Every structure is written in C-alpha cells, then in structure tokens.
Amino acid sequence: MALLIPELIRKKRDGETLKDAEIRGFIAGVTAGTIADYQIAAMLMAIYLRGLDHRELATWADAMLHSGDVLDLSSIDRVKVDKHSTGGVGDKISIPLAPAVAACGLAVPMVSGRGLGHTGGTLDKLEAIPGFQVEIDTARFIRIVDEIGTSIIGQTARIAPADGVLYALRDVTATVESIPLIASSIMSKKLAEGIDGLVLDVKLGTGAFMKTRERAVELATALKAIGEAAGKRVTAVISAMDDPIGNRIGNALEVEEAIAVLRGEGPLDTRELTTQLGAEMLLCGGACATPEDGAARITGVLDDGSALEIFRRMVEAQGGDPRVVDEPASILPRGRRRTTVTAPASGQIQAIASNEIGNAALMLGAGRRRKDDPVDPGVGVVIHRRRGDSVEAGEPLVDLIHNDHGVDEATQRILAAYNISPPQTTDISTDISTQPTSRVLEVMR
C-alpha cells in the first residue's frame, strides 16, 4: 500500500473519489505508522481543499472507528445514548445532563475530551473534584454505567487511535477547520462507545468554531450522515454560542454551577439547555413521545433530586469526594484572590464576545494553549452583567478568581468582550429585551 500513497494523494488533490479499499488501507497505514507524516499531511490538505463525498466520509469515519477498540455494551440492558458538544465557553452541560438522562431510565456512557484554547473540557471540570478519576479501565466504566446509569471518562489509547495521529497533524498543517475531518474525528470516537443513539450540540457564534449558520448546518449534516450510515439514531441541535453559558467560567466554578442545576436551581440558560438537550436524548432513545414530554421528565428529575443522587453515586464510583454534592464551595478548589472588573462607561450591554471571556479565563490558567499545559482548577470568571443589562460606570461586570497570575491580561480581555452602548440608545434596548431566551436555534432530527 505504501507504494500507492502518492497516487492516492494525487487522486484526492485532483478532485477524484477514493475507493473504499483505498481509504481503509490509508487509515490502516496511519494507525500502523507505515505512512510518513508528510504524506499524511499532504492527504489532509487535499481533503481540506477537495472534501469527501458522502460515501467517502462514511468509509473514512468507519475506518477510523475500527482502527481501535469498539466498546461492547451489550451487557447493559438499557438503551444507550450520548451527547457531544463541539465546544463552547461555560459549556458545563454534560455534567448535569448525563445524570438527568440516566435518572429517566437511559444509559449514558460518555467519553469526553479536554479543553483546548478558549473552550473548556468536561474532563478538566470533573477533575476539579478531589479524587475524581477520568482514566479508568473499560470493565470498570461498563460496570458503573450498568449499575448507576452513567459514567464520564476520557478517551483511551485504544479508542480510534488513528484520530490521535490525524488530529496532531491537522493542528500543525492548518487543516483543523475541514468539515469532513472534524466530523470523522468526532464520530469515530463517539461510535466507539457502543451507543444506540447520539445527540450532537453544534455550537454557532463568536465563542464557537462554527461562526456562520451555513458552516454549522454543514457540520451537523456531515455528523448525522456518518452516524446514520453506521445505523445509529442521530439528532443534531444547533445552539447559540454568542454569550457564555451560565455565569461561571472555569473548571471548579463550572462544577459548582452544574451542581446548582442538579439541585433544580442555577442560571436559566444553563438549566434550559440541559432540559432541551436531555429531551432530545430521551426522544432519540425512545424514552418519550415528544420533546415536550422529554423536557417535563428532565425537569422532574432535576427538581426532585433523583438526578443529583445519580451524580453523587457516579462521583463516588469514580473515586471523587461525594461531599461535593452537598458542600461544593468547601470541597472544590478556589483561587486565593478575587479582582473585580468594572464597567468603563454607563449604558446597555449590547454583546459579550464569548471567545474573549474564554480567553480571559485562559489567561488566569483555567485552560490550555497547548495540549500539555497544566490547568489551575480553581481559577476563572464569575459574570455579574449579561447581554441586555443596563450598567453604570464603575459597576461590576465580572469577578476574576485567580492566583496572582494573568490578571492584567484577563482584565483587558474582559473589557474587550463587553460592548456597552451609550445610555441614550433606547431603541436597541427594546430589541434585546424581546430576544428569545432559548439557546436552541434549530433541531435536525
């Protein structure tokens, strides 16, 4: 196969389609390490420029999926459904969502990722809980899902290993934004979980990788096509990421907010998105007849404490301190210092650039610029003023929770994020106040 690699690159470069056997042979060579990095990089660029058709994409993703282990969850006598988000600022939704859906009777085996850049990662958030283990063996993962209903772990070396090679090269060859490569990367890992159905939360806006509706729909369509070709039930939800989700950005801070949602409390947008995505998961898993029914069931388990109890049991089963459920403020780490960033002028907040809020938390140490950067679990941003709020000069916009690192840079990011109109601009105020609160923009079932 190695002798044919230049011909495969030429075919894709010139816009021709690759045969199934050629794709599978290429991915096998990537996994085995028999294809040179420069040849893989050339193929990635050819795909970035020419794309993959529906058949090629399905085969490419399937070959990546079967480059490693596919979990066998057949021993779990429940429908298995997961959720994947393309990443956002303040996106702690998986933490209350998985226990809530499990409390409604479905199994939620969730393999999650770490944060990179201005977007946070579920694994980093959960690791803020003292003792919580995200790297556990497959047998223990399956047992926890079977007994409790959900478990959240990180990708193992044997899940879609081809993706690890391709992802590293995409990052340094300016091919990260390729829709076929994004879609196959996501789905190869998700389908390896052995799930029956999947709900995809495709973020759209300033804090997302997809900045336009056209790109978001294109990605959602590609993700659905791969999942359906594999015989899975797939729903894609496009949700707004122009504002941070909730009021807390940073790992321990977001866990605390997620626990508030599990108590039937928390910010309205965080609770609503949890409810809406949970409803789609129940619908996808056949556990409800309509989205309205599903939303009512999710609301019920958040309000009656049953979702919170599932979360408590999951934390304990994965080595974490279960007291975090009752005493999050005393159990979770917290930065030593608090610095308030105030409004530079009076007026109405027209917009908050989510990416800049995420970057502010990054400056404080809450995230990574590179994959091997350390993360400070106790730092982050607490938001006091949201889009549409009126504010007077000198009033608090956010609090920075920190350990004397990156405060000046974070402050500048916060001030750049807030677009405050002059107080005499009253007509825009009406427009903002009448905008819907729901983050869900479109559902593709």
C-alpha positions in Angstrom: 0.0 0.0 0.0 2.9 2.4 0.7 3.9 2.5 -2.9 0.4 3.7 -3.9 0.2 6.6 -1.3 1.4 9.3 -3.8 -1.3 8.1 -6.3 -4.0 8.3 -3.6 -2.8 11.9 -2.7 -2.9 12.8 -6.4 -6.4 11.4 -6.9 -7.8 13.4 -4.0 -5.8 16.5 -5.0 -7.3 16.4 -8.4 -10.9 16.0 -7.1 -11.3 12.3 -7.8 -13.0 10.0 -5.3 -11.2 7.3 -3.3 -12.4 3.7 -3.3 -13.4 2.1 0.0 -10.4 -0.2 0.0 -8.0 2.7 -0.7 -9.5 4.7 2.3 -9.3 1.7 4.6 -5.7 0.9 3.5 -4.7 4.5 4.1 -6.2 4.7 7.6 -4.6 1.3 8.4 -1.2 2.7 7.4 -1.8 5.8 9.5 -2.6 3.6 12.6 0.4 1.2 12.0 2.8 4.1 11.4 3.8 2.9 7.9 2.8 6.1 6.1 5.1 9.1 6.5 3.8 12.2 8.3 4.5 14.3 5.3 2.3 12.0 3.1 -0.5 12.1 5.7 -0.2 15.9 5.9 -0.5 16.1 2.1 -3.6 13.9 2.1 -5.2 16.1 4.9 -4.6 19.2 2.8 -6.0 17.5 -0.3 -9.2 16.6 1.7 -9.3 20.1 3.2 -9.3 21.6 -0.4 -11.4 18.9 -2.2 -13.6 17.4 0.6 -15.1 13.9 0.8 -18.4 12.8 -0.7 -21.0 11.0 1.5 -19.7 7.6 0.7 -16.0 8.6 1.2 -16.9 10.3 4.5 -18.8 7.3 5.9 -16.0 4.9 5.0 -13.2 7.3 6.3 -15.0 7.6 9.6 -15.7 3.8 9.8 -12.1 3.1 9.1 -11.1 5.5 11.9 -13.6 3.9 14.3 -12.3 0.4 13.6 -8.6 1.5 13.9 -9.0 0.6 17.6 -11.4 -0.9 20.1 -15.2 -0.6 19.9 -16.8 -1.0 23.4 -19.2 -3.8 23.8 -22.0 -2.6 26.0 -24.5 -5.3 25.1 -24.5 -6.5 28.8 -26.2 -3.2 29.7 -30.0 -3.8 29.4 -30.9 -0.2 28.6 -30.9 2.0 25.5 -27.6 3.8 25.4 -27.5 7.4 24.3 -24.8 10.0 24.5 -24.4 13.8 23.8 -21.5 15.6 22.1 -20.8 19.3 22.1 -18.5 21.0 19.6 -17.2 23.2 22.4 -18.1 26.5 23.9 -17.4 29.0 26.7 -19.0 27.9 30.0 -20.3 24.7 28.5 -20.7 22.5 31.6 -23.9 20.9 30.3 -22.7 17.3 30.2 -22.2 17.3 34.0 -25.9 17.8 34.9 -27.2 16.3 31.6 -25.8 12.8 31.9 -27.2 12.1 35.4 -30.5 13.6 34.5 -31.0 11.4 31.4 -29.8 8.4 33.4 -32.4 9.2 36.1 -35.0 9.0 33.3 -34.0 5.4 32.5 -31.5 5.5 29.7 -27.8 4.6 29.9 -25.3 7.4 29.2 -21.8 6.1 28.5 -19.9 9.3 27.9 -16.3 9.5 26.6 -15.4 13.2 26.8 -12.5 15.5 26.0 -10.2 18.1 27.5 -10.3 21.8 26.8 -8.0 23.5 24.3 -7.8 27.3 23.8 -10.8 29.3 24.9 -13.2 26.3 25.1 -13.4 24.2 28.2 -13.3 20.4 28.6 -15.6 18.2 30.6 -12.7 16.1 31.9 -10.9 19.1 33.3 -14.0 20.2 35.1 -14.7 16.8 36.7 -11.0 16.5 37.7 -11.5 19.7 39.8 -13.5 17.4 42.2 -10.9 15.9 44.6 -10.1 12.3 43.7 -12.3 12.1 40.6 -10.8 9.7 38.1 -11.5 10.1 34.4 -8.9 7.5 33.3 -10.5 4.1 34.3 -10.4 0.8 32.6 -13.1 -0.4 30.3 -14.5 -3.0 32.6 -15.0 -0.5 35.4 -16.5 2.0 33.0 -19.1 -0.6 31.8 -19.9 -1.7 35.4 -20.5 1.9 36.5 -22.8 2.6 33.6 -24.7 -0.6 34.2 -25.1 0.0 37.9 -25.6 3.7 38.1 -26.7 4.7 34.6 -23.8 6.9 33.6 -20.1 7.4 33.7 -17.9 10.1 32.1 -14.3 9.1 31.2 -11.5 10.2 28.8 -10.6 8.7 25.5 -8.3 5.7 25.9 -5.3 4.9 23.7 -7.3 2.1 22.1 -10.3 4.2 21.1 -9.9 5.5 17.5 -6.1 5.6 17.6 -5.9 6.8 14.0 -7.7 10.0 15.2 -4.8 10.8 17.5 -2.3 10.8 14.6 -4.5 12.7 12.3 -5.5 15.3 14.9 -2.0 16.1 15.8 -1.1 16.7 12.2 -4.2 18.7 11.5 -3.3 21.1 14.3 0.1 22.0 12.6 -1.0 21.9 8.9 -3.9 24.4 9.0 -6.5 21.8 8.3 -8.4 21.8 11.6 -11.4 23.6 10.1 -12.1 20.9 7.5 -15.7 19.7 7.9 -15.1 16.1 6.8 -12.1 15.9 9.1 -13.9 17.4 12.1 -16.9 15.2 11.6 -15.0 12.0 11.2 -12.8 12.8 14.3 -15.9 13.4 16.5 -17.9 10.4 15.2 -15.1 7.8 15.2 -14.7 8.4 19.0 -18.4 8.6 19.8 -19.4 5.5 17.8 -16.6 3.6 19.6 -18.7 3.9 22.8 -21.1 1.2 21.5 -24.1 3.6 21.8 -27.5 3.3 20.1 -28.2 7.0 19.7 -26.4 10.3 19.8 -27.4 14.0 20.2 -25.0 16.5 18.8 -24.8 20.0 20.1 -23.3 22.1 17.3 -22.3 25.5 18.6 -22.8 28.6 16.5 -21.4 32.1 17.3 -18.5 34.1 18.5 -17.5 31.6 21.1 -17.7 28.6 18.7 -15.6 27.1 16.0 -18.6 27.5 13.6 -19.1 31.2 13.1 -21.9 31.1 10.5 -25.2 29.2 10.2 -24.1 27.7 6.9 -21.0 26.1 8.4 -22.9 24.9 11.5 -25.5 23.2 9.3 -22.8 21.7 7.1 -21.1 20.2 10.1 -24.4 19.0 11.6 -25.3 17.3 8.3 -22.0 15.6 8.0 -22.1 14.3 11.6 -25.7 13.0 11.1 -24.7 11.3 7.8 -21.8 9.4 9.5 -24.0 8.3 12.4 -26.9 7.2 10.2 -24.6 5.3 7.9 -23.4 3.4 11.0 -27.1 2.5 11.8 -27.4 4.9 14.8 -30.2 7.3 15.6 -28.7 10.8 15.5 -30.1 14.2 16.3 -28.2 17.5 15.7 -29.1 20.6 17.7 -27.6 23.9 16.6 -27.3 26.2 19.6 -26.2 29.8 20.1 -22.7 30.5 21.5 -22.6 34.3 21.2 -22.8 34.6 25.0 -21.1 32.4 27.6 -23.3 29.6 29.0 -24.2 30.4 32.6 -22.4 32.8 34.9 -19.3 30.9 35.8 -16.3 30.1 33.6 -13.5 27.9 34.9 -13.3 24.3 36.0 -14.3 24.2 39.7 -16.6 27.2 39.2 -18.5 25.4 36.4 -18.8 22.2 38.5 -20.4 24.3 41.2 -22.9 25.8 38.7 -23.6 22.3 37.3 -24.4 21.1 40.8 -26.8 24.0 41.2 -28.6 22.9 38.1 -28.8 19.3 39.5 -30.5 20.9 42.6 -33.2 22.4 40.4 -31.5 25.8 40.6 -28.8 27.5 38.5 -28.9 30.1 35.7 -31.9 30.0 33.4 -29.9 29.4 30.2 -27.8 26.6 31.7 -30.9 24.9 33.1 -32.9 25.3 29.8 -30.1 24.0 27.6 -29.8 21.0 29.9 -33.5 20.4 29.7 -33.7 20.8 25.9 -30.7 18.5 25.1 -32.0 16.0 27.7 -35.4 16.0 26.0 -33.7 15.2 22.6 -31.7 12.4 24.2 -34.9 10.8 25.6 -36.6 11.2 22.3 -33.6 9.7 20.5 -33.6 6.8 22.9 -37.3 6.2 22.6 -38.0 7.1 26.3 -40.6 9.8 25.4 -43.1 10.6 22.7 -42.5 14.3 22.2 -39.8 16.9 23.1 -42.3 18.5 25.4 -42.8 15.2 27.3 -39.0 14.7 27.4 -38.4 18.3 28.8 -41.0 17.7 31.5 -39.3 14.4 32.6 -35.8 16.1 32.7 -37.3 19.0 34.7 -38.9 16.5 37.1 -35.6 14.6 37.9 -33.7 17.9 38.3 -36.4 19.2 40.7 -36.9 16.0 42.8 -33.2 15.3 43.5 -33.0 12.0 41.6 -30.5 13.3 39.0 -28.4 14.8 41.9 -28.3 11.4 43.5 -27.1 9.7 40.3 -24.4 12.3 40.1 -23.4 11.7 43.7 -23.1 7.9 43.1 -21.1 8.5 39.9 -18.6 10.8 41.7 -18.1 8.2 44.4 -17.8 5.3 42.0 -15.0 7.2 40.1 -13.1 8.0 43.2 -14.3 11.5 43.8 -15.4 13.1 47.1 -19.2 12.8 47.2 -19.4 15.6 49.7 -19.0 17.9 46.7 -22.8 17.4 46.1 -23.7 19.0 49.5 -20.7 21.3 50.1 -19.3 22.3 46.7 -17.9 25.7 47.9 -15.9 24.0 50.6 -14.8 20.9 48.7 -13.8 22.4 45.3 -10.6 24.3 44.9 -10.8 28.1 44.7 -8.3 30.8 43.7 -6.8 32.8 46.5 -7.7 36.2 45.0 -10.7 38.0 43.7 -10.4 41.0 41.4 -13.5 42.9 40.1 -13.5 44.3 36.6 -15.9 47.3 36.4 -17.8 48.9 33.6 -15.7 51.7 31.9 -18.9 53.6 30.9 -22.7 53.7 31.5 -25.1 52.2 29.1 -26.6 49.0 27.9 -24.6 45.8 27.2 -25.2 45.0 23.5 -23.0 42.0 23.3 -20.4 39.9 25.1 -17.8 38.2 23.0 -17.7 34.7 24.3 -14.3 33.9 22.9 -12.8 36.8 24.8 -14.4 35.7 28.1 -12.9 32.3 27.5 -9.6 33.8 26.7 -9.7 35.8 30.0 -10.1 32.5 31.9 -7.3 31.1 29.8 -5.0 33.9 30.9 -5.7 33.1 34.5 -4.7 29.5 34.0 -8.1 27.8 33.6 -7.3 26.3 30.2 -4.6 25.3 27.8 -2.9 26.9 24.9 -1.1 23.6 24.2 -2.3 20.1 25.0 0.3 19.5 27.7 -0.2 22.8 29.5 -1.1 22.5 33.2 -4.6 23.7 34.3 -5.4 25.6 37.5 -8.8 24.1 38.6 -9.7 26.9 41.0 -9.5 30.0 38.8 -11.9 31.6 36.4 -14.5 34.3 35.7 -17.8 35.0 37.6 -20.1 37.1 35.4 -22.4 39.7 37.0 -23.7 41.6 34.0 -25.2 39.9 30.9 -26.2 41.0 27.4 -29.3 43.3 27.6 -28.4 44.5 31.1 -28.1 48.2 31.9 -24.9 49.2 33.7 -23.5 52.3 35.3 -19.8 53.2 35.0 -17.9 51.6 37.9 -20.4 48.8 38.5 -19.1 45.2 38.5 -19.0 43.4 35.1 -17.2 40.2 36.3 -15.0 38.9 39.1 -11.7 37.3 38.3 -10.9 34.4 40.6 -7.1 33.9 40.4 -3.8 33.1 42.0 -1.9 36.3 41.1 -1.4 35.1 37.5 -2.5 36.7 34.3 -4.8 39.3 35.9 -3.9 42.3 33.7 -4.2 40.3 30.5 -7.5 38.8 31.7 -8.9 42.3 32.6 -8.1 43.6 29.1 -9.9 40.6 27.5 -12.9 41.2 29.7 -13.1 44.9 28.7 -12.7 43.9 25.0 -15.5 41.4 25.4 -18.2 43.9 26.6 -19.9 46.1 24.0 -21.6 48.8 26.0 -23.8 51.3 24.1 -24.4 54.9 25.3 -27.3 55.3 27.7 -29.3 57.4 25.3 -29.6 54.5 22.8 -33.0 53.3 23.9 -34.4 51.7 20.7 -31.8 48.9 20.8 -32.8 48.1 24.4 -36.2 47.0 23.2 -34.7 44.8 20.6 -32.5 43.0 23.0 -35.2 42.5 25.7 -37.5 40.8 23.2 -35.0 38.3 22.0 -35.8 34.6 23.0 -34.0 33.2 25.9 -33.6 29.7 24.4 -30.2 28.9 23.0 -31.5 26.2 20.7 -31.7 27.7 17.2 -32.5 24.6 15.1 -33.1 20.8 15.6 -32.2 18.3 12.9 -33.9 15.0 13.7 
